[in-house]
Amino acid sequence: MSESPENSPKVHYICQTYVETKASRGGQAGLRIEKQFQYTSAAQAQERAERESRSDACAGADAYMVIEDPSSGEVGEPTFLVRLGNVPEMDTF
């Protein structure tokens, strides 16, 4: 029995950019997500991350893919295509 298209795993290709946050009183500076873009191919997501990372306003950019199980709505761990500039540690993702 084959899976119907609506039950097949869906692959999402994401470009996510980060900006640096200023330290609050007694706190630490950090990163926050600024933008997220979804694409239909890995190449498109990677190209956008490379373009965004060259911007002075961008601290860093990730391009990654995740696989979604449409029957449960669960999304797997990200598989990074490229990580550019100042990006969060892998364990904080």
Buried (B, 14 or more C-beta within 10 A) or exposed (E): EEEEEEEEEEBBBBBBBBBBEEEEEEEEEBBEEBEEBEBEEBEBBBBBBBEBBEEEEBBBBBBBBBBBEBEEEEEEEBEBBBBBBBBBEEEEE
